[in-house]
Amino acid sequence: MFSLRPNSDSIDVLKYDMVFNEHVVGGIEFRHKNSPLNLAFEGNVCYDVVSGWRGHGFAVQACQELRKLLPSDLRMLIFCDVSNVASRRVCEKVGARFLGTVTLPTGGKRNRFVLT
């Protein structure tokens, strides 16, 4: 059974552990303070799945569960490195719309998605 378990008391970031059969398999967070940096290069959703648990759809499930916890009119901005095919697939599977690619000040590139 998959669930999200709160793991932070921060007022700026909602953090959850991804839990599967009592094992923490990753984490997801929502940064609801939309700073210029978040809007331009980072987004307000960040997730990571523990390497031994990748490929089981946990990031997709976590995004879907997080979406249910947030107000329905709130946009979720998700960025991923252009080379991170798995994260791009997560965005596509949850129905996020591709907004384009941004170039970071360091020269790297990230894909930008929005989930409404």
N, C-alpha and C positions, 0 to 999 in steps of 0.2 A: 504494500500500500504506500502511495506517495502522498506527502504533505509538505507544507511550508510551516516552519516553526520560527517565531520571532527570536532574534538573538541580539537586539540592540535597544538601548534606551535613548538613542540620539533623536533630537528633534529635527535634524536636517536630513537624515537618511533613515529609511525604513530598511532594515536588514533581516533576512530570513535564511535559515538553513534549509537546504533541500534534504528531506529525510525519506528514505526508502527502507521499509522493513527494519526500522530502528537504527539504520546506518545513516550518518551524515554523508551524503554523496556530492555535496556542492553547496553553493550559496548564491543568492540573488539579492540585489539591493535596488532601491528606488531613491534617487536624490531629488527631493521635491523643491529644493531651492535652485531655481534655474539661473545660474550665474552665466555670464557671457561665455566663459570657458566651457561649461557643460553644453550650452546650446550650439557652440561652434565646433567643438572637437570631441566631446566625450559622451554626450547624451545624458539621460537621467536613469537609464537602466544598465546595470552591470551584472553579469552572471559568470560563474565558473563551475565546472563540474570536475570532481577529482578524477585524475587520469585513469584509474582502474574502472571507473563507472561511466566513462564516456561512451556514446553510441547507443544509449538506451532511451533517448528521448526525454531525459530529465530536464534539460534546459527549456525545451518546448513546454513541458508540463508546468514548470516554474513560471514561465512568462504568462501562461494561461491563467494560473492561479493568482498571480500578482495582479493581472488585469481585473479579475473579479473583486479584489480587495480595494481597488482604487475607484474614485468617482468616475462614472461612465463618460464624462465630458473631458477627462484628463488625457492629454497626449503622452505617450511613452516614446521617447526618442532613444533609439538603440544604434550605436556605432560599432563597427567591427573592422579590423584590419582587412584590407583588400585581399590579402593572402589567406585569411581565415575562412575557408570554404564552409566548415562546419557551422560557424556562427551565422554566416549568410543563410544557410539552409534553415537554421532555427528561425531567423527573421521571416523567411518565406513561409515556413510551415505555420507560424502563428498569424499569418495574414498581414504582416507589416508591409507598408508601401515603401518602395525604394525612392529616396529623394535625390540621390546623386552621390558623388564621391568628393570628399574634401581633402585638401593637402594640409598636413600638419606643419606647424612652424619648423619642425625638425626635418621636414622633407618627406616623411612617410605619408601614406594615403589610407583613408578610412571610408568605408561605405556608410551612408547615413540612411536610416529607416525610421518610419514613424508608425506606431500602432495606436489606433483610435478606438 
